[in-house]
Amino acid sequence: MKSPFSILADFITSRPKLTAAIVIIWFIISMYGMTLVYMKSGNDTYVDKNSKTGINLDQYQELFSSDAIMVIFESDNVLDPETLEYMDLLMADFSNEGGVKEVSGISDMIKNINGGVLPGSQAEIDAIKNSLPEETVNRYLPSNMMTIGVIQLETGISEEKQESLLNSLYTIIAISDTPPALTLSPFQDPRHSASR
């Protein structure tokens, strides 16, 4: 029995013009196929724009127009006292990084209303939430299961420094004592990056 390679070799040597035509056609089809391939980056690659998270993310991106890194906090209850304390400590750690201009999040807003300290009980937190205007609550806390912390960067920070800062934030999160039910997703808004 002849091997498939022998059969192919016999075909090529006996029909060189047909083989050349097949190769050229295959090349043209491949080149056309390459024009259909495109690179996609940014939030669209991992956040569904039609999901609640994607819609909320768009609102935050419109709200903050400076260079920013955002951290999505998701949990069964982001207003849990332990979770709020963790978010507050984490955002304070972020604020100590070079290149960070300002940090803000739901824990800052609650502390400002409560005289600069976080409430110690769920009842106090709920009372503060209920005292806020509905528009403010919807903007910063679209649901009790998700909120976004915003890390505003200094103006003119280089792309390399932004990348280094984002890596530092990942490291801070990795070594922090994250509450079990809480997940965090830091990312940089590509519309506001140094490479725009």
N, C-alpha and C positions, 0 to 999 in steps of 0.2 A: 504494500500500500504506500502511495506517495504521500509525503508530508505536505501540509497546507502551504508551507513556504516554497516548496518545489513547484507546486501548482501556480502560486502567485508569480514566482520567477519566470515560469514558462509563459504565463499570460503577458507579463511585461515585455519579455523579449520577442514574443511573436506578434504583439500589437503595440508598438511604441507610440504611434500617433494617437490611438484611442486612450492609452495610459496617460499621455501628456494632456489630452483634452480633459480627462477626468480630474487630473491634478489641478489644472487651471480652473475648472468649474468649482472644485472643492475650495480652492484658494479664494475665489471671488465670493462664494457663500460665506466663508470664514470672515473675510474682511467686512462684509455686510453685517454679519452677526456681531462683530466687534463694535460697530457703530451703535448697536442697541444696548451695549453695556455702559452703565454710568455709575459714578460713585455718589453715595449718599452719606451725609454726615449730619451731626446735630441731633436734636431731641427726637426728630421723626424716626430715627433708626430704632429707638427703644421705648418711646412713649406714643401710644395711640392717641392722635389728636381728638378723636371723638369720645374717648373715655372721660370720666369725671376728673381723673388726675390730669389728663392732657388739657382739658378746658381750664382747670384751675391754674395749671402751669402757664398757659397763655395769658391769663389775667395778671399773674404775678410779673411776667415778663413785660407786659405793657405798663405796669405800675412802676417798675424800677428801670430807669433808662440808662443808668451808669453801668460800667463794667461790674459784673456781679457773678458770684458763685452762689448757687442755691442748694439747700439741703432739704430734701423731702423727708419728713418724719411721718411714719405710718405705724399705727398701733390700734388696739381695740378701743383705747381711750387716751388720746394725746393730752387730755387735761387731767390725767391721773397725777396726784401730787409727786410721786416718785419720778414719773416721766418728765414732768415740768422741771423738776430739780435737775435731772440729768441734762435736759435740753439747755437749761440756763448755764450749767457748768461747761458744757461742750461749746456753746457759743462764746463764753468768756475765754476759753482756750483758743478758739479761732481768732478772737479779737487781738490776741497777743502775737499773732504771726506777722512777720514783716510783709508790707504791701497791702494789709487790710486797713481800710479807712473806717469802716463801721459795720457792726453786726446788728441785726434786728430779728425779732421773732415774737411769737405769742407769749413766751415767758417774760420778755421785756415789757410788753404791754400790760400784762397782769401785775408785774412788780410795780410799774409806775402808778397804777391805780391803787395798789395796796401799800403805798408809802415806802416803796423801795425794797420790799421783802416779798418772797413767795408765800402764799397762804399755805397752811399746814394741813388743811382738810379739803375733802372734795366739796363739802357744802359751801365753804368760803369761795372756792374757785367757781362753783356754779353761780353763786350770788354775784360775783364780779362779772362773769360772762353775761348774766341776765341784765346787768346794769349798763352794758355797752350798747351803742346804737346797732341795729340789725345789719346795716350796711358794713360797718367795721368788722363785725363778727363774720359776715359772709366773705369778706375780703381776706382776712387773716386766718380764719378757721372755717373752711367750707363744710367740714363735718368734724365730729369728734374723733374721727379715725385718721385725719390727715391735716398736717400744717406744713408750712414751708418757712425755713430760716433763710435769711438773705445776708450774704457776706459781700458788702460793697467794697470794691478795690480802689486803691489810690489811682488818680488820673495818670495816664501815660505809662502805666506799668507794662514792661515788655512781655511778649508772648512766652518767652522762656521762663520768666519769673511767675507768670500766671500758671504755667504747667507745673512748676516746682511747688507753688502754693497749693494747687489742687492735690498733688501727691502728698504734701504734708497733712492736708485735711484728712485724706484717706488713712494716713498713719495714725493721726490723733483718734479717729473713730475706731480703728482696729485695736488700739491699746486701751481704749476707755471701757468702763464697766457698763455696757449697754444693757438696759432692762430687757428681760427675755422676750417680751411681746413686741418690742420696738424694732423697726427696720429703718435704715437711713440710706439715702441715695444722693450723694453730692454730685453736682454737675455744673458745668459752666454754660451760660447762655451763649450759644454761638453767634447770635446777632449782636452781642455786645463784647465780643472778644477782640483782642488786639489785632487779629488778622483780618478784620472785616474790610 
